[in-house]
Amino acid sequence: MVLPGQYLERSLVVGELDALYHRGSRNPPCALASPHPAMGGSMTAPAIAELAWALTRAGHATMRFNYRGVGASRGASRHEAGSLQIGDVSGEVEDLLHVVDQLLATTQMRAVCAVGYSFGAKVALEAAGDARISHLVLVAPPNKLTDFSGLSRARQPLLVVAAHHDPYCDRGALKLPDHATLEVIAHSDHFFARGLTELGRTVAAFLRGDRPEFVAPPDPVEEPAVEHREVDLPEGDEEPLELDLDRK
């Protein structure tokens, strides 16, 4: 049973990918791309978990997942374990688009917001040419490690969230299109050890726009429990039954 206000995701398999899904009714649903698989990045990373929580609380369906070769997801990663290098992300882009397919089929909506954190920001940006991605959120894009020049060509509503102290992200060098929004989380670093709550609120506010805050529907009223009563049965006039223990 899910208690009032309780956060509960449903585990599922998308093709060969391990994923977690939470329902929601507000557009757009959100597909969350995780940090670097070679550095232990997965859908359980604190920033990804906080984004899933905040967006779900804001009414959006969310789906986070592990890339191929990570956790219970099948396949193999092209990235050398322990290396910060970000090379070919085509496999991870394919994984993200599989999740987009599943999210749209599950929610019956037409487009999603791709939310990418760190390495996942590169994956989300590379997938942004897909017509099914209507919004783009890039958190701590590591432009010191890989090319983010494609930002200038993004056509969707775009939010970039940067940490105040991030050795992997040079926010001043990001070439943002005119319609993009840049938010900086004060006193935070690339891993958002501080500022996690503000990170979630910032992304949720961007997707909310001018709409009112989401208010969850009330929980259904439970039927009152039937009171337990002891019932005394009248004694019968018949003789008591006896067991026949004789074996034939």
Residue, then its C-alpha position, 0 to 999 in steps of 0.5 A: m500500500v502507498l501511504p499519503g505523500q509516499y514516493l514510490e517508483r516502479s521498477l521495469v525493464v526497457g528492452e535490455l535496460d534497467a529503469l525506474y518509473h513514476r507516474g504523473s499527469r503533467n506535461p511533459p514527462c521527463a527522461l533522466a540521463s545519468p552521469h558517466p558510467a565509467m565513473g560509477g554513474s547510474m540512475t541512483a546518483p544523488a542528483i538524478a534521484e533528487l531530480a526524479w523526486a522533485l519532478t514527480r512531486a511537481g506532477h511529471a511522470t519520470m523515468r530514470f535508467n541505467y545505460r547498457g552495461v551498468g547495474a542490471s542493464r545488459g550490454a557493454s559500455r564503450h567507456e574505459a572504467g575509471s576514465l573521465q574521458i567522454g568519447d562516443v556516446s551514440g550507444e547511450v543516446e540510443d538507450l535514452l531514445h529507447v526510454v523516450d519510446q517507453l515513456l511516451a507509450t506509458t504516458q500516452m503523451r506526445a513529447v518528453c523533456a530530456v534531463g541530463y546530468s554531467f555525462g548525461a547532459k552530453v547524451a541529452l544534447e546529442a539526442a535533442g534532434d529527435a522530434r519527440i524531445s520538446h524540452l531540454v535540461l542540462v545539469a552541470p554540462p562538462n564542457k571542459l571534458t567534451d564538446f558542447s558547441g551543439l548547444s547553440r543549435a538547440r531549438q527546444p526550450l532549454l535550461v542549463v543549471a550550473a554549479h557555482h564551483d565546478p571544475y568540469c563546467d566552464r559556464g562562461a564558455l557555453k554558447l547558449p542560444d538566445h532563448a536559453t535560461l542559465e541558472v547557477i546554484a550557489h555554494s555547490d560543486h559538480f556533484f551538488a553535495r550542497g544545493l540538491t534541493e535547490l537543483g530540483r526546485t529550479v528544474a521543476a520551476f522551469l518546466r512549470g512556467d506560468r502554470p500554477e504549482f501542481v496539487a496532487p489529487p486527494d487520496p481516496v477515502e477508505e471505507p471504515a473497518v467493520e467492527h469486530r464483534e463476538v457472537d454467542l451461538p445457542e447450544g443445540d439439543e443434539e448429542p455431541l459428535e464423537l470421532d470414530l477412531d476404530r479402524k476397519 
